[in-house]
């Protein structure tokens, strides 16, 4: 949807479609299972009292919804089922929101690490669970702005009859003029430019503190620095996802079969995989979260000494 979620094309052999759709279903099922496992751990272990875990859960929930929506759209596209435009608009709103929630939340998590390392005395005040909920509201509001811009132009351009036409659901259906696509792209690039500046700022500040720290403080600071680097990698993957339409448009001018293969590769590599692998890596890197994951994965057979896992 909002990020080129339709993978299949019209001229590829049917057995190739079958193979690719099956592969996607397996990957989506595995990724959703892992994400739900992480979400369950978050809920059962009462991690929702800590800011960074609350933000982490926001990305998990957003990514899970995004995976489900993209998979449904892929299947509908594969079996060539159309839907009325008004329903597609609703799906676009949700998918567009989820597309931006993850990178905006990653930026918020980076800022939280900056406060924890560079302003430790104010961390409890600035990163309380109450403020975390306010932060979540701000994240959703900021993530909704690009969708509002696209839909405002769409509503002004579309006729009343258009909403009841049957179409294959994709974001290109909402764009009537070429400049609309450029505007949509410009907004996305502006968002990611601001996010990149925030992450680089946090990295530089934490690096200065890391060089000046010693002992346990130094170890904790370098761990925070590695977390910022991980968020930067995650954000880079999200940025590549927005570049995919431009790459695919250029490839389409060369060869249709190559375009289909590139679009499928982009979908697997830059849309599906980062929505699960990065959160899993982040969850495993956190010692407390890792032990809780291990405890519930082994059905309570694992117990860490002095652990307060219920």
Residue, then its C-alpha position, 0 to 999 in steps of 0.5 A: x500500500x503506502x510503500x509499494x506493497x503490491x508485489x505481483x505483476x501481470x506477465x510473470x508465469x503462474x508457478x512463479x507467482x505461486x512460489x513467491x506468494x507462498x514464500x511471503x506467507x511463510x515469512x509473514x507468519x514467522x515474523x508475526x509470530x515473533x512480533x506477537x511473542x515480543x508483545x506478549x512478553x511486554x504485556x505479561x512482564x509489566x514492561x509498560x512502566x518504562x518509557x523505552x519499552x513503551x516505545x518499543x511496544x509501539x513499533x512492534x504493534x505498528x509493524x505487526x499491523x503493517x505486515x498484516x495489511x501488506x499481506x492481505x493486499x498482496x493476496x488480493x492482488x494475486x487473486x485479482x480481487x478489487x475493492x471500492x475506492x472508499x475502502x481502499x482509502x481507509x486501508x491507506x490511512x492505516x498503512x500510511x500511519x504505520x509506515x511513519x510510526x516506526x521511524x518516528x518512534x525510533x527517533x524518539x527512542x534515540x532521544x530517550x537514550x540521549x537523555x539517559x546518557x547525557x542527562x541522567x539526573x533528569x531522565x526519571x523526570x523527562x522519561x516517566x511513563x506519563x510523559x511516554x504516553x504523551x510522546x506516543x500521542x505526538x508520534x501518531x500526530x506527526x505520523x498522520x500529517x503526510x497522510x492528511x496532505x495526500x488525502x486532502x489533495x485526493x479528496x479535492x481532485x476525485x469525483x463522487x462516483x470515483x469512490x464507488x469504483x472497483x480498483x486494485x488497491x494501491x497508493x498510486x490510485x490516489x495520485x492523479x497528477x505527477x506533482x502529487x507524487x513529487x510532493x508525497x516524496x518530498x514530505x517523506x524525505x523531509x521527515x527522514x532528513x529531520x530524523x537523521x539530524x536528530x540521530x546524528x546529534x544524539x550520536x555525537x553527544x553520546x560519543x563525547x560522554x563515552x570518551x569522558x566516562x570511566x568504569x561502569x559509566x563508560x560501559x553503560x555509555x557505550x551500550x547506549x551508543x551502540x543502541x543509537x547505531x542500531x536505531x540509525x540502521x533501522x532508520x536507514x532501512x526505512x529510508x530505503x523503503x521510500x526510495x524503492x518506488x524511484x528505483x522500481x520506476x527506473x527499472x520498469x523502463x528497462x524490462x518488465x520481468x526485471x521490474x517484477x523481480x526487483x519489486x519482489x526483492x524490495x518487498x522482502x528485503x526492505x519492507x518485510x524483514x526490517x519489520x521483524x528482524x530489527x525489533x527482535x535484535x533490539x529485544x535480545x540486546x536488552x538484558x532484562x527483556x532477553x531474560x523475560x523472552x527466554x523465560x516465556x519461550x521455555x514455558x517457565x523452565x528457565x530461571x535467571x538467579x535473582x531474576x524477578x520474572x514472574 
